[in-house]
Amino acid sequence: MIRLAPASLLALLVGCTPTPHWSLPLSSLDRAALSVYQASAKETWVVGGALGSGGGALALEYDGDAWNRFDVGTDATLWWVTQAGLLHRYAVGERGTVIELLSRATVPTPTTSTLYGVWGSEQGTLWVVGGEPDLSGVILVGNGDGSWTDMTPPGATGAFFKVWGSSDSDVWICGQAGALLHWDGQALTSVDTGLSRSVSLFTVAGRDRQDIYAVGGPAQAIALHYDGTSWSQLGDSVFANLSGLNGVSVDSDGTAVMVGFGGTKLRGRPGAFVDETAFATHDDLHAVSVAGGEVFAVGGDYLSPAPTPRTGVVAHFGGDVSSTIK
């Protein structure tokens, strides 16, 4: 029997620690995966659906050991997922659907339009956005009890896709025609980004009120950054030959991860983004979540017209992740 001194044992354990890497824990879901949210190291949510191709909504939770499938009682595709307060996880989607995932309870809304985005504050305030592309937009604010305040700007003729905030008095919304709106706790105002009306901003997200990104396209990748004072378009060479970006998430240390068509995966900071598209998957990616260096990116066959059967993928950067679905 070989006995190792404590220092030797520590060196052995460090040497066996897996190097962070891209992997594809879920490569063949039977529905598209459209959004991912990491509530903690032991709680990651993935939602999506069939997008009109038959079958119920997709709702998976990863507990650190396996993926647990949830039946949330609807065939509406779920487009986004988030946390509000300490105790609630909300997903939104087609036909004005809002579901509290832990209780599987449906929250009534005053709209039948698709809800593409949701964000919840630490105090439990819930913002949901959506609309009918090229026709109308929807912005609703509530607290999860079914009562809503309609914040939609008069005459909105384009859908709003995503919403993110650093607090109840700092909320950003993006959408069609380069739309970017800001709520400061008193008023919702439009921000002039200088983008063409042919550009859509698909996701806005940040780590605090002085470090926020908005990404979009679809023909050419667009990435904007806000430094607490103004928005500017990123000019990193890595963006030059990319088609649209769909998702962005920002870690607590300021590292941003962006994803898009053809498995595009970019990781870094302004002026120092690295293209990691070659790894894990070349499926179209729709959303990403990064927390503590762990990255989950989701997507699949979500662009094909119905009734094409959907497929979904979950890619991961970090340590090893289980592929078991219960």
C-alpha positions, 0 to 999 in steps of 0.5 A, spaced: 500 500 500 502 506 497 501 512 502 502 519 499 504 525 504 498 531 504 502 535 499 503 529 494 496 527 495 494 535 493 498 535 487 495 528 484 488 531 485 490 538 482 493 534 476 486 530 475 482 536 475 479 536 468 481 542 464 474 546 462 472 544 455 466 545 450 462 538 450 455 536 448 451 533 453 444 533 450 445 532 442 438 530 440 432 533 444 426 532 440 424 539 441 428 545 440 431 548 446 431 556 446 433 559 453 437 557 459 438 560 466 443 558 471 439 559 478 445 555 481 450 550 480 445 545 482 439 548 478 440 550 471 433 550 467 432 549 459 426 551 456 423 550 448 418 546 444 416 544 438 414 550 434 408 548 431 410 541 429 406 537 435 408 535 442 408 539 448 413 544 451 420 543 453 422 544 460 428 541 463 432 542 470 439 540 471 441 538 478 448 537 477 447 529 477 442 529 471 436 532 467 429 532 470 424 533 465 418 537 467 411 536 464 408 544 464 401 542 461 402 546 455 403 545 448 405 552 447 413 553 445 417 556 451 421 562 449 425 564 455 426 563 462 428 567 468 428 567 476 424 572 480 425 573 487 428 567 491 423 562 490 420 563 483 422 561 476 418 563 470 418 561 463 414 565 457 412 563 450 406 562 445 399 565 446 401 569 452 403 563 456 407 565 463 408 559 467 411 558 474 416 552 473 416 550 480 409 550 481 407 548 474 402 554 475 400 558 469 399 565 470 394 569 466 396 575 461 392 580 457 395 578 451 395 572 446 401 574 442 408 570 443 412 572 449 419 572 447 422 575 453 422 575 461 426 578 466 425 578 474 428 582 479 430 580 486 424 583 489 419 579 484 417 584 479 416 581 473 417 584 466 415 580 459 416 582 452 413 580 445 408 581 440 407 579 433 413 580 428 412 586 423 405 588 426 405 589 434 409 589 440 407 587 448 411 590 454 407 587 461 410 588 468 407 584 474 409 580 480 406 573 478 399 574 481 396 575 474 395 583 475 399 586 469 401 594 467 401 595 460 408 598 458 407 598 451 409 604 447 403 607 443 404 605 436 409 599 437 409 596 430 415 591 431 416 585 436 420 586 443 424 580 443 428 580 450 428 584 457 434 584 462 435 589 468 440 590 473 434 592 478 427 595 478 430 602 476 434 599 470 431 595 465 433 594 458 428 592 452 430 590 445 427 588 439 425 589 431 428 595 427 434 596 432 429 598 438 432 599 445 428 601 450 430 603 457 426 604 464 429 608 469 424 607 475 420 613 472 419 612 465 420 608 459 424 611 453 427 609 447 435 609 445 438 611 439 443 606 437 444 608 430 442 602 427 438 601 421 431 599 421 433 592 418 437 590 424 433 586 430 436 586 436 435 579 439 438 579 446 440 584 451 443 582 458 449 584 462 452 583 469 450 590 472 448 597 470 455 599 467 456 593 463 451 591 458 451 588 451 445 587 446 446 583 440 443 581 433 443 581 426 440 577 422 444 578 416 450 581 419 453 580 426 451 586 431 454 587 438 453 593 442 456 595 449 454 599 454 459 602 459 454 606 464 454 612 459 453 610 452 452 605 447 457 603 442 458 598 437 464 593 438 469 593 432 473 586 434 475 583 427 471 576 430 465 579 428 466 581 421 464 575 417 459 572 422 451 572 421 447 574 426 448 573 433 442 571 437 444 570 445 449 573 450 450 572 457 455 576 462 459 573 468 460 576 474 467 577 472 465 581 466 467 575 461 461 575 456 459 569 451 455 570 445 452 565 441 449 565 434 447 561 427 452 555 425 454 554 432 457 561 433 460 561 440 464 567 442 467 568 449 471 574 452 471 582 453 471 588 448 477 588 444 479 581 446 473 576 444 475 569 442 471 565 436 470 558 439 465 556 434 469 549 432 467 546 438 461 542 441 456 543 436 455 547 429 447 547 430 444 554 430 444 556 437 439 561 440 441 562 447 446 562 452 448 562 460 454 563 463 455 563 471 462 562 475 465 560 468 460 555 467 457 556 460 450 552 457 448 554 450 442 552 447 439 551 440 437 546 435 433 546 429 428 552 430 428 556 424 425 550 419 418 552 418 413 547 421 411 541 421 418 540 420 420 535 426 424 539 431 431 537 434 434 541 440 441 541 443 445 543 449 452 545 449 456 546 455 463 549 457 466 547 463 467 541 467 463 534 465 456 534 465 451 528 465 447 526 459 442 522 463 435 525 462 430 522 467 
